[in-house]
Amino acid sequence: MALTEDQIIRYSRHILLKGVGGVGQEKLLGSRVLVVGAGGLGSPVSLYLAASGVGTIGVVDADEVDLSNLQRQIVHDTDDVGRAKVESAAERIAEINSDVRVEKHPYRLNAENALDLVNQYDFIVEGTDNFPTKFLVNDACVFAGKAFSIGGILRFQGSTMTHVGSSACYRCVFRQPPPKDAVPTCSQAGVFGAVAGMLGTVQAAETVKYLLGLGELLTDRVLSFDALTMEWRRVEIKRDPNCPICGENPSITELVEAEQATCAWQPSGAREEAQTVQTGV
Amino acid sequence: MAGKNTVDKSLDLKNEVCPYTFVKSKLALEELDPGQVLEVHLGNSESASNVPRSIDLEGHEVLSVDRPETSHWVVTVRRSQQ
């Protein structure tokens, strides 16, 4: 596959980078990434992946665009209110870059479809607003041996981690979704719009770095951000040999979906520093 | 010195400007095998100073920069072993 004259110009600032070049750009154009959730985090993720020329972007989301989403979900426009989020995101991606093919999955990721879906992609980016989906993405990707990024935001904070190969998984840090009644709802908690951009952009960068084999990923680490202090913190985490899914004697051997608890943000028993790998709202 | 090297590919970028002179030189080098030689023809002084420097930073060996005419530079590069 040779880059066209337009592609050479479009991607010139990538091609210039040491470690990317034409070879790397062609690799991106041949890559397949699944974005789980076309919301606050999924918006900047899909926008940057589209602009970067990731050749195939799968978007899975069952929701329609709501007026209250537009404060942070920048892949959608005012005219999109009421439309399926996957349709709205696909249209925007096509406007940004016609090199990108969008695969629309207008349904909820569940225990039945998760494994098949993640198996179709090279990297999975999770940015949903609920814990059951975070655990489902983690579990499906661990089973499928797929690398992924999980992100969460709430109020003025956010955090994200990346899993590749034998690095710590989400369950190594957070055993299970928090109890349903232990978590505030989106409307109670609120979310600072730009935090979605801060964290989603980190997830997009991690995705492209993984696809190109560049630098160090956020593996065995949780990166947290607080917009009020403008501080980033990196907390080391370790793979847990007793992890119920990636440990030595796993107790989870098939995909199960936890009870839905939206906008959860405080996993019980989680480490104080790491507890903000929360919701994608 | 350049005369001793067989040129494997020659690229006319006299009508290109920065950064595309380097972008296209880099793409051409990626197509070559390690050790092969690329000759790049440039038509402006900015490219003539930038391209060899950028190629050097990428780890390739700039064999020579000649200026056969006032507005014509020829950069000869050996592709790195990586």
HADDOCK unambig.tbl for C-alpha pairs under 7 A between the chains (distance, minus, plus):
assign (segid A and resid 12 and name CA) (segid B and resid 23 and name CA) 6.46 0.50 0.50
assign (segid A and resid 15 and name CA) (segid B and resid 23 and name CA) 6.51 0.50 0.50
assign (segid A and resid 16 and name CA) (segid B and resid 23 and name CA) 5.97 0.50 0.50
assign (segid A and resid 18 and name CA) (segid B and resid 58 and name CA) 6.53 0.50 0.50
assign (segid A and resid 22 and name CA) (segid B and resid 27 and name CA) 5.72 0.50 0.50
